[in-house]
Amino acid sequence: HSPPHSHSHSPKMRNCSSIFPALISCLWISASCSAFVTPSLSSVSSSRAFGQIKSSSKLHAAATPADTDMSDVGFVLLAGGTGSRMKANMPKQFLTLRGQTVLQHSIDLFLETLPEVLKAGPAQVVLVMDPKYQPEYQSIVDQYEGKLVFANPGEERQGSVENGLQKLVDVAPQCKYVAVHDSARPLVTVQEVCDVVADSKEYGAAVLGVPCKATIKESDDGVLVQRTIPRARLWEVHTPQVILIDTLLRGFKKVAEENLEVTDDVSIVEQLGESVKLTLGEYTNLKITTPEDMDVASAILEDRAKN
């Protein structure tokens, strides 16, 4: 499904897209981290270098989808952003990516693919969406007969997650875990979702991520380099981020009482002083942010279709 006013790429973009399969591995690396950033909680530190992670991860078998039970997991799918950097006439989640909207890729994964391949599929999906777009998706919500419901976004991401979580608690009280996912990440795989859910059930909270490849430099003014941050300790985190619902509710209470600023969902768990498991994901789980990302995502999906 795509909205009636669905956006198409310009001729220039279409002509350029043919070069991306050849450059795709380079783009994944360069997109992993910005050259100059101010560190935030969304870059999770780890004492293990990339090579050590690869060796360590072999000690832990990947979750088997056919044995994975998500009957106590609810998904909060964030689709309330404006996507100002896309320079499009609509939010990025409604742009067309290989025949369907960016958002639809996640809806299909959670409500079509996962129920087919898992022992038990997700209990509920809450779609956080601006009310002005909800009528265009009402027919899809109706199609899933209560498995998919709307929630309104907040002013910031944190408010959107809190609204989605509250809706999840209201409509699916059997859920023990919430998996928060950005609809701007349409390329997350079944295996990644299974792995991060399995880790959350062992540790209480888990987040998909990959070790940073780029050299990261800190700057106070965006002009001069202040220092170089050791790369071996930095992770770029993705979504889904999966957390015990009771833990996240306690975290939101603390954030509100102390007026804390957090940049992602597991940052709230960090504020409680509790552990968050890093689940090794894929570099292909990129976030659609700029027009170039659409071409990279299309190339990744094309490659998956061939293989």
N, C-alpha and C positions, 0 to 999 in steps of 0.2 A: 504494500500500500504506500502511496505517496500523496501528499497534499495536492490539490488541483493546481496550485501555483508552484509546483516543484521546479527547482532551478537546474538548468543544464550548463555545462562548461562552455566557455567561449571557444570559437574556432582555434584561437591561439593555444588554449589549454589542450584541446584535442590533438593538435599537431605535435605538441610537446610530449604528450603522454607516451608516445612510442619509444622514447629514449629511456624511460624509467626502468624497465626490466633490466637493462644493462647496468644501470647505476644504483640499483635498489640496495645492495649491500652497503654501499658507501653512504647512502642516505640514512639507513638504519643507524649506522654508527654516529653520524653527525647529528642526528636527531635525538640521540640518547640523552645528551646533556648540553646546555648552553655553554658557550665559551667563557662568559663572565656572568656569575650569579652571586646572589647573596644567599648563603645557606639557610634552609628552613627545615621545618619538621618533615616536609615531604621528601627530603633526601635522608634516608635512614642510614645511620652509621652501622658498620659491621666490622669486627676485628679480623674477619677472614678475607683473604685476598681471593680473586676470581679463581685462580688455579686450585686453591684449597677448597673453595665451594664446590667445584666440579668433582673433586675427589670425595668430599664429604657427602655430596648428594647421592653418590652411588651406594652409600650405606643405607639409604632410605628408599624403599621401593615406592614407585609412583602409585597413586591411588588408582584402583581398577574401576572404571566407570560402572561396569555391570554389578559391582559389589557396593557401590556408593548409595547411601540412603540420605536423601535431602528432604525427607518428609517433615523435618523439624527446622528447615531453613526457609526463610523468606527473603526475596530479593527486593531491594529498593533501587529502581532504575531512574537515574537522574537525567531528565530531558528538559530542564527549565532554563538552560543557558541561552544567551543571546548570540554568541559566536561572532563578536564584533570584528575579530581579526580575519575572518573568512572573506570579508568584503563582498558578501552575497546579500540578496534581498530577503533572506530568511535565516533563522538559526541553523547552524551547521547540522544538527541532528535530523533535519528535514531534507537535506540535500540528497540527491540520488547517487548511490554507489552501486554500480553493477546491477542496475535494474530495480533496486528498491532503496528506500531511505536508509540513511545511516542508522537511525533508531530501530528500524525494522529488523536489522541483522541481530540486535540483542534480544528483541522480543522473540524472534524465531528460535534463537539459541535456548532461552530460558523456558519457553512454553511449548516448543515443538521438539527440538533435538534432545534436550536433557530428559524429558519424560520418556522418550523412546529408548535411550541407551543406558539409563540409570536403573538401579534396583527400585528406587522410588524418587520421583521428580520433586522439584521445589513445591512447597506448600502454597506459596502465594507470590505474586509479583505486584509491587506497588509502582505505578508509573507517575513520577513527579513531573508535571507538565503545566505550563502557563494555561490558565483557563481559556484564553482566546483560541488556543489550538485544540483543546479537548474535544469540541464537537466533531472535528475532522477524524479523530481516533475513536469516537464512541462506538462505531460499528465493530472495531477490532476488540475493544473492551467487552462488548456484548458477546462476541464470538467465543470467549473463554469462560463464560458462565460463572463469574465470581472469582476466577483465578487471577484476573487482572483488574486492578482498580486504580482510580486516579487519586493523587494528592496534589495540593497546590505548592508551588515553590516558595521558599523564603526569600529574603532580600539578598542573602549570601548563601554559599554552598552549605554551610553549617546549618542554617535555618531550613534549607530544603531537605537535608538528611533527617533532621529532627521531625519535620512534618511527615516525611515518608515513614519514619520509624513509628510514630504515633499511630498512623493509619494501619500499619502492619500489626501492631499490638491490638488494635481495635477489631480488625477483621479476621486475624489468624492467631488467636491466643495460644495455639499449640506450638507456635514457633519458638525455639530457644535461641536461634542464631539469626542474625541479619547479615546479608551480603550486599554491600553498597557498590553499585557499578555505574560508571559514567557512560552514558549512551554514545559519547564521542569516541569510545573505544570499541569499535565494531568487530575487531579481529581476535578477541580473546577466544581461546579454544576450550573444548570440553575438558581436555586433560588439565589445563590450567585451573579451571573452575573446580574440578574434583580435588586437585592437590591442595588448593588454598582452603577449601572447606574441610578437608581431612585434617590439615594442620590446625585450623581453628578449633576443631573438636578435641584436639590433644592439648593445645596451649591456651585456649580461651579467646585468642585473637590472632589473626594472621593476615598478611598482606602480600600480594604478588609483587615481585620486583626483580630487577636485574642489576648486576654490578655495573657501575658507571664505567664507560670506556674512555670518555674524553678527559683531558686535563681540565681541572676546575680551578678558576682563579676568583678570589674575592676582591670586590672593589666597593669603596664607600660612595664614590661619586660617579661611577661608570666611565671614568676617564683614566685614572691611574690604578695600577694593580697594588692591592694591599698585601696579599699573600697568596700562595698556592696551597690548596687544600689536598692532603694526601688522598689519592684516588682509591687506594685499596680499601678504605673504610667507608666509601660512599656507595649507596644504592639508589637507583631511580625507582620509585614505587609506582605501581600501576593499580588498577582495579580489576576484579572485585577485591574489596577489603571486608573480611568476615569477622564478626565479633559477637560474643554472647550478648543477647539483648539486655539482660540485667546489668551487665558491665557498662554498656553504652548509655543506658538510662542514668546510671550513677555518674558517668562521665559528663553527660550533658548538665546534670544538676551542679556538679563542681564548676564547670565552665561558666555557667550562669551566675553562680554565687560569687565567684572570684573574678568575673569579667575577663576571662582568659581568651586569647586569640589562638585559634588552631587552624591548620591549613589542610588537614585531611582527617579521615575518620579515626584511624589508629592513633593519631596524635592525641585524641581525647583519652584513649586508654593509657598512653604514655603519661598524661597529666595525673592519672591515678597511681602512677608508680608501678603499673603492672606490665607484664611481658607481652611482647608482640612478636610472633614468629614470622621470619622472612621466608616466603615461599618462592623458590626459584622459578621465574616465569620465562617468557619468550620476548626477545627484542621486537618481534613483529606485533606485539600488543600495543601499537602506537596510539596516541591520542590525536584525533583529527582537530587541528588548530588553524592551519593555513591552507590555501588552495593547493599548494604542492603536496600536502599530506593526502589529499583525495586521490591524486595520481599514484602515489606510493601504495596506498591501501588497495586501490584497484589492481595494481600489479601483483600484490601479495595474494589477493583472492584469485586472480587469474592463474597464478602459479599453483595454488592449492587445488584448483579445479583440474589442472592437467595431471596432478600427481595423486 
